[in-house]
């Protein structure tokens, strides 16, 4: 299983699955942050976008996620102040003139940049900005996948970007407790093939280990400055994942001393539960239980121009990657 959206795209774009020997199968895991964000969490962003006084800042992928047939693009078209930003610091600029809520979606790769945004807001005494934190952590999700047992996995192709931040130690439990080999991989075709080769060798020798094949970026200790920023502003909490349910200590929320920057503390939100669209198997794709083309909606009613589930929305979603390059 690969658990990185960029790996998902690279595997499909470069046709790597077609090169694999018979009997070897790579499934996608929860590597797309947009895909694993629950409808209940997304509804809070919609509630912000529907209020006149506030602006919502978000990365582009979230704009097209359908919620009850409506997207953030639709709310923007109706007059909602929804801004696509390419850097978190753009939100800081917007907050100088208006109350801005930043929609924080992502893994350990994205969250340090948002912690830096909060740091800058603190230093510049800008109080007009707050955060909806739906950040998630990869290692607890891997444990949940293994404990769930729906996907019979022989190895993990671990994410290069996340590993650049957190290093190697957080994955050691996979080998020690579950006896499953792991390889941290980069994103070029040769990077991915090297990692697959390492996994195959360990599997054949029945000697599981944690291997780093992305040494030009990943260090054993990770990025200490980024980790310090994360620890300063965030603490791990249990959160819900699409497809995986509630996972203890798998999300990041602001520490008590920074609740003045927590949008969920500053504003009132209704808890809205919206069921998954009928027939959508995005949850099964996230768990690696099926490949995207095994969903009956794939390429029929669910396409990038008319996505039914988030796995077809994000550029890092498994369904979108299969559709574009499969």
C-alpha positions, 0 to 999 in steps of 0.5 A: 500500500502507498499512503501518499497522494503524490505517489498515487499520481506518480504510480498511475502517471508513469504506468508503474502498476503495469510494470509489476510482476504477476501477483504483486498489487499496489493499492492506495491508502489514506494519502489524500487529505481532502479524501479523508476529511469527513462531511461533518468537518467540511460542513463547518467550512460551508457554514463559514462561507455562508456568513457575510462577516467572514472570509474563508481561505483554503487551498484549491482542492477543497473548493470542488468537494461536493457536500449534498450536491453543493461545493464551495465554488457554488457558495462563492458564486452566490456571494460567499467570500471564499478565497483560494490561496497558494500560500498560508501567508496570503491568508495573513495578508487578507486578515489585515482587512477582514476576519478570516478563517483558514481551512486547515486540511492536510498531513504532517507536510502541510501543518508546519506551514500553518503553524508558521502562519499562526506564529507570524500572526502572533508576532505581528499581533494580527487577531483577525485570523483563526483556524479550522484545524482538520489536520491528520497524522499518518502513523496512527492511520497506518496502525488503524488500517493494520488493526482493522484487517480489511486490507491484507498488506505485505508492505508499505510504500511510505510517504516521502513528504511526510517523512521529510518532516517526521523522520523515520522513528514514528514508523518503527512500530509497523515492523516491530509490532506487525512484522511488515516491511516498509520503504520510504520513497521519493516521487520520481519513477526510479525512486518508487521502483527502488522502494518497491524493489526493497519491499520485495527483497524484504518480503522474499527474505522474510526479514521485515525492516524500515528502509529509507530509499529517499535519503536526499530528503529524509533524515532519521530525525526529520525536520526538527524546526518544523516539529518544534513549530508543530509541538508549540501550537498543536496537540494530538487528539482523536478525530474521525477519518472518512472510511476509517472512522475514529482514530485516537491521537490521529489529529491536530488541534490547537493547544489550550493557550491558543484557543483565541485562534481556534475557529471552533472556539470563536464561532458557533457551528452546527454539527451536521451529519451528511451521508455518503452519496449512494453507491460511492465507494470512496471509503473502500478506496481509502482503506485499500479494500478496492481499486478505483475502477472496481467502484460501479460509479467510476467513469460512469456517473463519477468523473472529474467534471462531475465528481460524486466522491472526494477521491475523484475531486482532488488531484491526489485522489486515487480515483482522479489519478486512475481516471487521468492516467489509468 
